[in-house]
Amino acid sequence: MRYSLNSSSFLADPTSQLTHMRDDAPLVRAKIPLLGEVWVTTNDQTARSILKKTDLFVRNPKPITGRGLDASVWWLPKFMKPLLRNMLGADGTDHKRLRGLVDQAFARHQIADMEPELTDIADGLLAGLDTQGPVDILSSYARPLPLMAICILLGIDPADRARIAHWIAPISGPVNGMTLLLALPSLRRLMQYFRDAFAAQRISPRPGLISELVAAEAAGDKLDDDELLAMVFTLFVAGHETTVHLITMTILNILTRPDARAAVRDTPDALPLLIEEVMRHDSPVMLTKPHFVARNVAFEGVQLRRGDTVMPLLIAANRDPDRFDDADTFQPRRQPNAHIGFGHGPHVCLGMQLARAEARIAITQLFTRFPDTVLAVPDSSPPYTTRTGIHGLTGLRVLLR
């Protein structure tokens, strides 16, 4: 059987299909837009195994198929090709080198130091919202806050943040051929902005991750400008989208689940537990990047062939009854909660602590200022995005009270 992962019924309630998939096999076939049919995992153990077996399941297909990532996006303009040189598609020593350099910079940049400025930004966004009618809390709050957070992290001049957000906006939401085409002029300006920033910060460093990446060294090695550019874009695109949907889905759960609302209202310390349960139960990033099978192998009872595409399905792992009690039940105070919503293994999400901090601040400030916020249309089913691999909404209309 071939399963669909972007049908409206699956996105609104994955429970039934995940059960069928799990009963079928540890690996099943699913249809993915642009990629076609791929293998996806249906339980926690198989997903973790694939994410750890980096010798058998690789991110870069070129050594396996002879075709690199650039071949699958041949239509991408030449000026954007450097963005493909990012650590998300790298393996082995190449990935270790890129990850090691950026890990150093992240380790030096204390997320806690960002929290006062993030709180101020959240308050400023909330102050500008309409309290007289419905507000799309996703587009007006959950999306711009993480964009500003990454600007802070990178050390972008506050005077430049608005235009950076404007340039990146077309690809910070759902992307298709038309939106990408329309975004090309802005993306060209954004890439030139960062190239100029790299050059300027080599001469006169300023606080922030860009400066730290420019200066970072490991065994005498440095990131070149194309790698720096790819790294910065990876932070904007990959890190941003996760947090947008984590914030929005947490708000949705608070507004629709009395036990979640009570947990946040009555026990502020319960908010981190609630956020982890959203990452588990809703899995805002529900599917990993493609992995390619390095050799013919029998794996979990399935015969995989060299070059096959395999994608761990994180939401299936996070709803696995062999890993979690009452796995399909949302429990706002669940402990322990060993989900893999941020991934697992060497490619685990680099910015997961920042995402957690942003979500905590966003939710705290929203419900401190507007404690009686409700859905604009009670008992409505919000629309889910069909963007590949994302389990999130296209919008969430609320009344701020």
Buried (B, 14 or more C-beta within 10 A) or exposed (E): EEBBBBEEEBBEEBEEBBBEBBEEBBBBBBBBEEEEEBBBBBBBBBBBBBBEBBEBBBBBBBEBBEEBBEEBEEEBEEEBBBBBBBBBBBBBEBBBBBBBBBBBBBEEBEBEEBBEEBBEBBBEBBEEBEEEEEBBBBBBBBBBBBBBBBBBBBBBEEEEBEBBBEBBBBBBBBBEEEEBEEBBEBBBEBBEBBBEBBEBBEEEBEEBBBBBBBBBEBEEEEBEEBBBBBBBBBBBBBBBBBBBBBBBBBBBBBBBBEEBBEBBEEEEEBBEBBBBBBBBBBBBBBBBBBBBBBEEBEBBEBEBEEBBBBBBBBBBBBBBEEBBEEBBEBBBEBEEBEBBBBBBBBBEBBBBEBBBBBBBBBBBBBBEBBEEBEBBEEEEEBEBBBBBBBBBBBBBBBBBE
